[in-house]
Amino acid sequence: MITLLSCLRVNTTVVGFFDAMGAEAVDFIIKQTELSTIFASGEYIKKLIDFRKAGHCKNVKIMVNFDNDTSAELLA
C-alpha cells in the first residue's frame, strides 16, 4: 500500500499483474506501458527473471523485491 501511495504522490501510473498471467501477456503490458521498474515479491521476481531469460520483458531495468529473504541465487 505504501508503494501505491508513493507512486500516486509523484504522479506515476501503477500497473497490476496477476500470477496467472503468462510471459506473453506480461511482456505485452510492459511494452504498451513502457514499464521500466517493477515492485514485486520475491516469488514474482523469480518469474520475471525466467521471462527475461526466455526473451521477454526487455524494458524492465529495475526490480524491487518486497521480501527480506533475497537469496544469493536471485541476486545473481
C-alpha positions in Angstrom: 0.0 0.0 0.0 2.9 2.3 0.8 4.3 1.8 -2.7 1.0 2.5 -4.3 0.5 5.7 -2.4 4.1 6.8 -3.1 3.6 6.3 -6.8 0.4 8.3 -6.7 2.2 11.1 -4.8 4.7 11.5 -7.6 2.1 11.1 -10.4 3.3 7.7 -11.5 1.0 5.2 -13.1 0.6 1.8 -11.4 0.1 -1.3 -13.4 -1.1 -4.5 -11.8 0.0 -8.0 -12.7 -1.5 -11.3 -11.7 0.2 -14.6 -11.0 -1.9 -16.4 -13.7 -0.6 -14.1 -16.5 1.8 -15.8 -18.9 5.0 -14.4 -20.3 3.4 -13.1 -23.5 0.7 -11.1 -21.6 3.2 -9.6 -19.1 5.5 -8.7 -22.0 2.7 -7.1 -23.9 1.7 -5.0 -20.9 5.3 -3.9 -20.2 5.8 -2.9 -23.8 2.5 -1.0 -24.1 3.1 0.9 -20.8 6.8 1.4 -21.3 7.3 0.0 -17.8 10.9 0.0 -16.6 10.5 -0.6 -12.8 8.7 -3.3 -11.1 7.9 -3.7 -7.4 7.1 -7.3 -6.5 7.5 -10.2 -4.1 10.5 -12.5 -4.5 8.3 -15.2 -5.9 7.2 -12.9 -8.8 10.7 -11.6 -9.3 11.8 -15.1 -10.0 9.1 -15.4 -12.5 10.1 -12.2 -14.2 13.8 -13.3 -14.3 12.6 -16.5 -16.1 10.6 -14.4 -18.5 13.7 -12.3 -19.3 15.7 -15.5 -19.9 13.1 -16.5 -22.4 13.5 -13.2 -24.2 10.5 -11.3 -22.8 10.3 -8.2 -20.6 13.3 -6.4 -22.1 12.1 -2.9 -21.0 12.4 -3.8 -17.3 15.6 -2.3 -15.9 14.8 -2.2 -12.1 13.2 -4.9 -10.0 12.4 -4.1 -6.4 11.9 -7.1 -4.1 9.5 -6.6 -1.2 10.8 -9.7 0.6 13.7 -9.5 3.1 14.9 -13.1 2.3 16.5 -12.4 -1.1 18.8 -15.3 -1.9 22.2 -15.0 -3.4 20.9 -17.0 -6.4 18.2 -14.5 -7.0 20.6 -11.6 -6.8 23.0 -13.3 -9.3 
